Amino acid sequence: MESQSQYIGSNSGMDGVVQKEGKVANQSKAGTCESILRILAFMLTLTAAVVLGVSKQTEIVSVKIVPTLPPIDVPATAKWHYLSAFVYFVVANAIACAYAAFSLVLLFANRGTKSSLGLVIIFLDQLMVALLFSCNGAAAAIGLMGYRGNSHVQWNKVCNVFGRFCNHAAAAIVLSLLGSLVFMYLVVLAALGLHRRSK
């Protein structure tokens, strides 16, 4: 009987070791997943900022000054810093990119330690989601104006002239939107992790 109770005691000790190993393995998987997502967010926001930041197109545009005279051909250039929405977009993606790199370094530096840094990173992740969604909305609104124009305020569409620039802007907006979704997924993962720990 005594040997049986010793066996049961040693067996429950093994269960505790197995549970601890399972927790460590789950934390390791979660840490690896978070690292991959942060690298992905870094790459997407960096690419979005670079694609729009280096985009430039110069075209010859016919301008009619007086209806009786023939139009004058004038070179016109489209650049990202000519529109405040695109400036905001590039700066916001650069900030999100720098934050993704910084948070990745913090993640590796504090791996395995328990600190309140996790809550700060969750808050900053949420801030990046808000920042990226707002800059995407601003850039998409201006991009739509470029594609369609606005007859109510007599703004002509320009993407029929600056097609390459508009395509680069659209690609940058899609990349930035994907980056914001990655940050949002990081927030969801962190919230689920906090929920599990509170149980």
PyMOL commands that set and color helices and strands:
alter all, ss='L'
color gray80, all
select helices_A, chain A and resi 2-53+80-82+84-109+117-148+151-153+163-198
alter helices_A, ss='H'
color red, helices_A
select strands_A, chain A and resi 56-63+72-79
alter strands_A, ss='S'
color yellow, strands_A
deselect
rebuild
show_as cartoon
